[in-house]
Amino acid sequence: MGTILVVDDEPMILSVVEQCLARDGHRVFTATNGARALSLARRVNPDLAILDINMPGMSGLDVCQQLREDPTLCRILV
């Protein structure tokens, strides 16, 4: 199965999504903010990133833009 990065500032949402994806055999990494998401993306190079759009500080759209601009991360599906 794939490696998935889930980003949301709500811990309960992260927990539910992580459990559902892990149950299907995916490796799941979670982050509660954009900076942590980018750090994790560089470390684990996920196949897919699921991003919350409305987060304090760096939005999911900001994270997506930075992923697209990074040659090592631009292939990640968002």
Secondary structure, DSSP 8 states (H G I E B T S, - for coil): --EEEEE-S-HHHHHHHHHHHHHTT-EEEEESSHHHHHHHHHHH--SEEEE-S--SSS-HHHHHHHHHH-TTTTTSB-
